[in-house]
Amino acid sequence: MSSCVRALVTDSSDERAGVRLRELPVAELGDGDVLVAVSWSSVNYKDGLASRKDGKVARIDPLVPGIDLAGTVAEPGSSGLAVGTPVLVHGYDLGVAHHGGYAEFARVPAGWVVPLPPGLDERQAMTLGTAGFTAALSVVALEEHGLPAGAGPVLVTGATGGVGSVAVAILAARGHAVTAVTGKPEAAFWLHSLGATSVIDRSALDAKRPLQRELWAGAVDCVGGETLAAVLASLRYGAAVAASGNTGGATLPTTVFPFILRGVSLLGIDSVQCPIERRRSVWGRLADDLRPPALDALATDEVPLDGVPAALQRILAGQARGRTLVKIS
């Protein structure tokens, strides 16, 4: 391989700001003993924040963003995997404090690597990506809490986003009646095609009253803030919400009443530091019983490496829908 690779790099010393395509020496790819030839990555909201000087996400400078990637093993290191094995990597410090997926090669610790399960190719793995994995964790958490199929409507907020859209598809395929919440009424047909039973505008959620009519048998919240407060206030007795996002704010303006008067549960979902064995297990299920039947429909856009900066701007502006894939090579 060449001594340099094509990569998108954000560098605070660059007066032009933003993320720029450049040649990066292989020696600067970072610590780790597994070298992955990257074929696909994806665009996530966190990637958009990592590309901004004021995003408060990037912890090294310069940085190759890209919090997930799929490709093949070029140098196995201590992983025990053969050269050419399809793998995926996401979470931990990838794309935040360690160079990420927006490069032709990535060097990572062996403990971050997930062998691609049978039934998923590299493109499909990134159609799911970090967002799909987070959605799967959310569904698993709700079902482990006791949510059975047919228990009643399950709410999904931020439904046109990466996590939300995959959650809609997974829940619907598992027999749940899904109510999708969105601020994009033009996306209603698409959400129905993913399996949503009904689609409501986000303005219908009321966070002003600490307790409201009991509506939802469970919920996946990708927004946080007042939206999460409204969800908590309208869960049925004993129900739970799996929360993973904060695009609507990091504060939670609620009271103890949903918890102590209705026994509801707030299930925190973390995909970043999720232990590798659980990570590999959930990915195995994403290739099997958690696989969305409309998997290809979730990939609404595909860009080459030099198209990523514009895609990052779109996701930060709230203009993205579903999953945007990045074709690296």
N, C-alpha and C positions, 0 to 999 in steps of 0.2 A: 504494500500500500504506500501511498505518497506520504511525505513527512508532514503535510498539511491537509486539512479537511475544510470543506465549505461549512460555514456555521453562521447563524444569526447571533450577534453579540450586542448586548447593551453595555455601554461604557460611559460612566459619568464624565470622563475626561474628553469625550467627543462633543464638541460644541454643537453639532447638529442634533444631538439628543435622539431618543428613540432607539430602536433596535436596527442594526445594520448588518448586511451580508459581508463577510470577510473570510479570509483564509486564516485558520487557526492551527498552530502547530500541534501535532498529535501529543507532544510532550506536555502540553498545557491542558489536556482534557480533564485532569484532576486525578484524585486518588481512586484506587480500586484495582482489582486484578482480573476483571472480566471486560473484554473489549467487545462491544456490540456494533455490528454494521446496521445502522438504523435505516429502515425502509419507510416507516410511518410514524407520525406523531399526531397530535390534535391540538385544538385551540380551546383553552379554558379561561375562565374569568381570572383565575389566579395568574395565568401567564400574562394577561393584560396588565395586571398590577405589577408583576415582576419586571415588565418592560419600561415602567415609568420611574422617574427619579423620586417622585412623591408617593409611590405605590405602597411603601412600607412592607414589602414582601421580600425583595432581594436582599440576601445577606452577604454576598460577595460581589466584588466589582473589579473587573468586568464579569459578566455572567452570560452564559448561553441559556435562555429560558427553555421552557418545554417540560412540563411536570409529568409527562408520560411518553413512552416510546415503545415501538415493537420492531424487531429485526431478527438477525441471526447472530449466533456466537462466532466471533472472529478469533478471539483468544480466550480460552475457557478458564484460565487461572485455576483457582481452587474450587470452582463450581462443580466439577465432576461431569460437566456437560460436554458433548462432542462438538467440535467445530461444525457450524452449519445448523445447529439446533435452533428452531424458532423460539424466541423468548419475548417477554414483555417486562418492562420496569416502570414503576410509578411510585409516587409518595416518597417518604423519607425526606432527604434533602434535595432530591432531583429537581432541577430547574429553579432552585431557591438559594441553596448554599453549596450546590454542586452543579457543574455544567449539565444541562438537560438534553432534551430530545431534538432541538432545532439544529442539528448538526449531522453530518454524514456518518460519524462514529461517536459513540459514548463509552466512557470508561467508568465502571461502577463496581462497588463491592459485591462479592458473590452472594451475600445475604440479602441483596435487594432483588435478585433475579427470579422471575417466575417462568418456568418452562411453559410454553403455550400448550394448553390442553387440547386433546384431539377434538375436532369439530369446529375450531376457530382458526382462521388464517390471520396473518398479520394485520391486514386492513380491517377485518372484522373486530380484532382485538382493540384497535384504536377507535373504531366506531363506538365501542363501549368506553374504553379508556378509563381515566380516573372517575369521570362522571358516572359511567355505567357501574363501576365497582362500588361507588358511594351509594347509588340507587339500590344495588343488590344488598349491600349491608343494611340499608334502611328497611327493605322488605323483610329480610331475615330477622331483624330485630323486632319488627312488629309481629311477625308470626311466632317467634320465640316467646313474645310477651303473651300470646294467646289469641291472636287475631285469626279466625278461621275464614275460609272463603264463604261468602254468602251472609256474613254477619251484619252487613249494612254498608252504606256508602263510605268509601275511603277517600279522603281529600288529599290532593297533591297541589301544593302551591308552587309558583314559579314553573308552571308546567311546560312552557316552551323552551326552557333552558336545558342544559345537558343532563343534569341529575333528574330534573322533573320529568322530562320527556321519556327517559329510560324507565323511570319509576312507573309512569302511566302504563307503558307497554308491558312491563313485568307483572304488575299487579293485575291488569286486565287478563293477561294470559293465565294467571293463577286463579281466576274465578271471582275476583273482587270487582264490585261495582265502583268505578272510579269517577270522582268529580274533579275535573281539572280546573285550576284557577290560573287566569292569565290576564294581563293588561293588553293583550293583542287579539282583539276579536276576530281579525282576519285569519288567525291560526286555528279557529274552531274546527274547520273541516279536517285539517291535518291531525289535530288531537283526537278527533273521533276515529280517524283512520288507524291511530295507534291503539285504540281500544277504550277511550274515555266514554263513559255512559252519558255524562253531561259536562258542559263547559260553562263556567260562570266567570264574571268579571271580578277582578280583585277588589273593586270598590264595594262588593257585596259583603266582604268580611269586616265586621265591626269590632274594633278593639276598645271602644269606649266603656263598655260594661264588663265588669270582671266575670260575670256569669251570664250565659245566654242560653237559648233553647238548645237542648242536646241533639246534635245532628249527626256527628261523624263516629263511625265505629273504629276509626284509626286515621292517621294522617302522616304524610311525608312532607316536611317543611324544608324548603330550600332557600328561604328568604330571611327569616329572623325578624327582629324588631317588632313593630306593631302587628305584622301579619301573624307571627308566631303567637303573640298574645291573644289575638282573635281566635286562632285555632284552639288554643288551650281552653278558652272560655266556652267553646261550643262542642267539645268532645263529649261523647256519651260517658255514662258512669263506668269507671274502670278502664277506659280506653287509653291509648297512648299515641304520642306523636314522635316520630323519629326526625330529629332536627340536625341539619348539616350545613346550613348556609347563613350568611350575614349580609347579603347584598342590600337588605332592607334596614340594616342597622345592627349594631352589636349590643345595644341595650335591650332589655326585655321589660316593657311597661305593663306588668301584670300584678296580681295579688296571690296570696296563698290559697284563695278560695277554690280554684279548680282542683288543687291537690288535696285539700283537707275536707272538702264537702262532696267532691265527686270521685275522689281516689284516682285521678288521672295521672299518667306518668309521662315525663319528658325524657326521651331516650337520646342521648348524645351520640352522634355518629362521626367517627374519626377515621378517615381513610389514609392519613399520612403516616402515622406510627403503628398502624394495624400490624400485629405480629405476622411474620412471614408464613407460618404454617396455616393460620386462618386465611391469610391472603390467597395462598395457593388453593386452599379448599374452596373458597368462594368463587375463584376463577374457574375451578373445575365445574361448579354448579352453573356458572354463566354459560358454559359450553353445553349444559345439559338441561336441568329442570328450570333454571332461572333465565334461560336464553329467550330474549324477546322474539316472537315469531316474525315481527316486522323489523328485523334488525337493520336491513339495508335502508329502510325508510327513515331511520334515525339520522343517517348521514345526509344532511341537507346541503352541504357544500364541501368542495375539495380544492385545495390550493397548493401550488408548489412552494418551495422554501422561500422564494422571493416574494410570494404573495401573503406571507404571514403578517407583516406589519399592518397592512390594511385590514386583515381579519381581526387582529388584536384591537384595532380602533373600533371595529363594528361591535365586538362583544362588550367593550367598555361602555359603548354608547347605548347598550341594550337593544341593538339591532339584529343580533344573531338569533337563530332558531335551530333547535336540535343540535347536532354535532358537526363541527367543521374539522375535516381531516387535512393533515399536512402530508403530502407525498414527498419524502426526502430523496429516495432513489428508486 
